[in-house]
Amino acid sequence: MKIVMIGSGYVGLVTGACFSEFGFDVTCVDIDTKKIENLNKGIIPIYEPGLDALVHKGIQTQKLAFTTQLKDVIHDADIVMIAVGTPTNESDGQADLGYVFKAIADITPHMDDYTVIVTKSTVPVGTGKKIVELIHNLRPEYREGVDFDVVSNPEFLREGSAIEDFMKPDRVVVGTSSPLAKKMMQKLYHPLHLMETPILITDRNTSELIKYAANGFLALKIAFINEMADLCEIVNGEVNDLAKGIGLDNRIGQKFLNAGPGFGGSCFPKDTRALASTAHSLNKPSLLIDSVIQSNESRKDSLIERVQSEIQIKKEILNRKINVSILGITFKANTDDIREAISLKMIPALLKNDVSVKIYDPMYYKNSDRLQHLKDYANDWVDQVDFANSVNNAFENADIVVFLTEWNEFRGLNLKKLYKTMAISNLSPGVLIDYRNLFDKEDARDFRFVTIGRKT
Ligand code: UGA
C-alpha cells in the first residue's frame, strides 16, 4: 500500500516514519525545500526520541522517501494523509484551515484511481464535509465513495513519546461511513489490530469531535488538579497525595494529574480555543471548556506573580539587581518545542522588572544550534538573557532558581552542593521555585523553597 503524507512537520514525520516501519511505502511531502533536502540526508528538523533511528532505517530500506514534488507521487497513492498545521485563527479562536484546503486543492488534480484522503491534522467538526465539497467543485466528475473518500483519523501522539504512542496506542479512531474507505483503513491499521489495539470506527463528524473532546478533557484534568493544588496550599495539604487519593478510583484514573505551571504546547491551548469556538458557533457554548481556558491563563499569571514577589523580597533586602535562573523553557520535558510555554510569558515579565535572567534548558544551552530558532518566539527578549551550558552554571551566583520543566536530568541534582554556589547570605537564602514538584522538601531544606500544592 502506498501512502503519501502531506506535511512533514511533527505529526507527518512521526506518522510517516512509523507507517514505513510497518512496511508500507511512504512518501512525505513538504513545500520547505531545505527541510526535504535535510530529511533526505537523514537530518531531522525536530527533537523526538527515537525518530532519527526510524527515519534512517526507512531511508535505508527505501520504505520512506521525502520530496517537494507532490504531483509526482499523488497519482499512484492509495492513501493521502493531510498532516499540515491548523494554527489558531486570531480573529475567532477557531482552527485556521488554510493549509488543509491548500493541500486538497494541490492534490485533487493529480488523483488517479480510488484514493482515500485522511485528515491527520486536528480539524473542527464538519471539515471532512467541506473537503468533499471542495473536491466536487474542483473535479465535478469525481464521485465520493467511488473515486475518493475523505476519512477522519485523529492522532493522539504526545511530543516526547510520540513513537511509543504510535506503536502502542490506547486506541485508533477512524471516521468514515464508506465501506471502501473502511476496508482500506482496516488494512492500514492491521499491524496494530494484530497487537489487539482497539480500532473504533465511527462517522466522520464524531471522529473529528473525538480529537477535540480528548484534548479538552485532558486539559480539564490538568486545570482541575492545578486548582486543587491552590486549595492544598491554603489548607497545608499535599497535592500529590490528593491526586493519588482521587486517581486510585478507576473512574478518575491516576494519569494526567500532575500539578504544574499550567498546560502549554502546540495542542491543548490551540485545541481548547478551537473547541470553545466551535461550541459558540453552534450556539451551545461549553461552559466547562471556556473555564478551562480561563483557569489555565490565570494559573500562568499567578505563578509568574509568585516569582515576582520573591524577586521583590530579595530586592528589598539586597538593594541590587536580582539574578534569576530559569531551568527548562520548553512547554514540558523531552521536547524542543517552546510554543505556548509559560517561559514565553514569564521571562519578558521578569525582564520588565529589571532582573538579570539566565536560562538553562537541555535543548537550548549556550552555543546550541537551536538557539537561533528561539528568535521565532522570543525575538524581543532573547538578546537580553544569558544562557548557561549546565545546571551548575545556572545555579552559580543566582539569587533565585525556577524550575519550569521536568527533565530527568533535573531530578537527581545534589541540591546541597548547588546551594553553596548561589548568591546567598544569612539575611537572604537562595530561593528554589519548583513548579513541577521535582524535589523533596528534605533535599531542599537549605533553600527558601517555593513549591506547588504542598506543605511548606
Ligand atoms: C497532547 C496530548 O497528550 C496528545 O494525546 C495529543 O495527540 C497532542 O496533544 C496533540 O493534540 O497533538 P502534547 O501537547 O505533546 O500532547 O503534550 P502533553 O504531554 O499532553 O502535555 C501538554 C501540557 O500539559 C504540557 O504543558 C504538560 O506539561 C502539561 N501537563 C500534562 C501537566 O501540567 N500535568 C499533567 O499531568 C500532564
Residues whose N, C-alpha, C, O or C-beta is under 5 A from the ligand:
A	BS01	UGA	E155 F156 L157 R158 E159 I222 F256 L257 N258 G260 G262 F263 G264 G265 C267 F268 F331 K332
